[in-house]
Amino acid sequence: MRSREASVNGLYAIGALDAMGFSPFGIESISEPAAQELAASFGLVAQLEPLILSLQGQGKMAGLLSEGPEQRQPQEVRFGDYVLRAAFERGAPPALADGLVPGDRPPAPPPPSGGLVLATAPDEFIVGGTAMTVTFTSSQTERRIGILSAEEGRFVAGKWENVRWLSGDETHQGRHIRLEPGRFSLQRVRLYAY
């Protein structure tokens, strides 16, 4: 099996490095579940392609990727006065106390965690990926930031299509957005300052 991390590495390369493409080594021999995750990641890129092309080289995209499973500090990204902090959800392998016996087959690696963010307007962002929680603050200490609206959706023929509005339960009462582990998704979030 090829690395499951290829799916989020590609999103990072496009968001952080303005990459024109991404091709994992040995893609012809990738097996499940890595193949399905890579296809889902490439599906997000296909939806975002017109937007990515319009934002490349302008400092309006960022890649979100954990440096490794042991990293616990969120990754910080700045867009103007906004500071976005991405925390990555990484499943931990079972410990000996959880019933893992030495000599047993090793546990499956945790699912990938990462993505990208695109600044589409002064107070609006598209966040795509999997297994991350993103919070928003201001670089100005006297300002607080709230989530005005959050929605899950997709791009169809270059236009945003709402799938569902996210309520306070899904945004932790307007404090963060979360892309759940195990599936790749897009969320559009609008912010306000007070």
N, C-alpha and C positions, 0 to 999 in steps of 0.2 A: 504494500500500500504506500502510495506517495503521501507526503505530508498534508494533513488536513488544514494546516496553517496557510497553504497556498491561496485559499479563498479570501482570506482577510489581508494577506500580503499584497495581493493585486489591488484591492481597494486602497490600501495605504499608499502604494506606489503612485496611483493616479491622483489621489488627494494631496499627498505631501510633496511629490516630486514632479508633478505635471507630466507623468509618463504618458506616452502615446499608446501604450499597450502593455500587456503582461502575458508571459507564456511560461508556465512552470516547467522545470526540467522533467522529462519523462512523462509528459501529459498523455502520451498514447498508451501508457500502461497504468494509469491511475485507477484505483479500485474504490469500491464503496467503503465508507460513506464519503470519502474525500471527493469522489467524482460528482456526487449530487451536490455537495456544498460548493464546489467550484462552479458548477453550472448555475446555481442560484446566485452566486456572486457575480458571474458574468451577466446574468439576467438583469441585475441592478444596474450594471454599467451600461448595458444596452438601453435601458429606460432613460438613464441620465445623460446619454451621449450628447444630445444637443446642448444641454445645460453645461456639461463639463467643457465642451469645446468653446462655449461663449465665455467661460470664466478662467480658462487656462492662462497662466502668466500674470494674473491680476492680484494675486494674494488673497483670493476669495474662496480658496479650497484648502482643506487640511486632511491629512490622513490620521486615523486614530488606531493605534496599535500598541499593545503591551510589549514591553521589552522581553518578557518571559513570564512563566507561570508564577514565579516568586515575587514579581513586582506588585506592590500593594498601593503605592502612591498613584493618584490619578494623573493622567497626562493633561497638561494645560495647553490650550490653544487660544490665541487672541485674535479678535476681529474688531478693530476700532477700540471702543471702550468696553466691549464685551469680553469676558473671560469664560471660556468653556472648559469644564473639567470632565474628562471621560474616565470612568472607572470600569474595569473589565471583569466580567464574571468568568471565573475559571473553576471548573469542577476539580476537586482534589481527589486523587486516587485513595482507595480505602486503606486505612492503616491496619497494622496487625491487630489492634483492639477491635476492629470492625470485622474480623473473621478472615483476613487474608493470611494464608498459610505459606511460609517460605516454600518455594518449589511449585506453587500453583502457577497457572498461566498468568502473565502480567495483566493488570487491568488495562482497559482501552484508554487511549489518551483522551484528555478532556476535549470537548468540542471547541472550535475556534472562537475567538473573541476579537472584534475589531471592526473598522469601517472607515467612513469618510464623512465630512461635513462640508456643505456648500452654502456660502452666504449669498442668498438670492435677492435680498433687499436690506436696507439699513437695520431692520428689526426682525428679519425672517431668515430661517435656516432650514435646509433639508439635511437630515441625518440619515445615513444608510449603513446597514451592516447587521451585526448580530452580537448578542451577549454583552451589551454595554449599557451603562447608565450615564447620562450627560446632565450636568448641572450648569447653571448660568449665573454669573456674578458680574459686577462692574469693576473696572480698574480704578474708578473713583470711589473712595471709601464711604462717602456720604450718600451714594446712590444704591438703591436695592433694585433687583431685577425680578420680575415675575413672568410667568407664562400666561400670555393673553389667550392663546389657543394652541391646541396640539391635535394633529390628526394623522392617522395612518392612511397611506394611499399608494398610488403608483402613477407613473407617467405613461400615457397612451398617446402616440403620435405627437410627442413633445408637449402635451398639456397635462397638468396635474389633475388626477381623478381621485376624489375622496373615497376611501373605503369605509372609514368610521372615525367619528369624533372621539377623542380621548377625554374622559372626565377626570375629576379629582382623584378617583381611585387609581387611575392609570398614571397620573402625573404626580402622585404623592402630594396632593393638594396644591399643585402648581409649582412644585419645587424642582422637579427633574423630568426628563423623558427616559424611557427604558426600552431598549430593543431586546426582546427576550431571547434567551439561548435556544439553539436548535432550529432557528429559521432566520432567513435574511429578509429584512423589511426596510421600508422607507417611512419616515415621519417628517411632517412639515410643522415647524413650531414658530409662533410669532411671540415676541417678547414686548414687555413694557417696563419702563423705569419709574420709580417713585422715591 
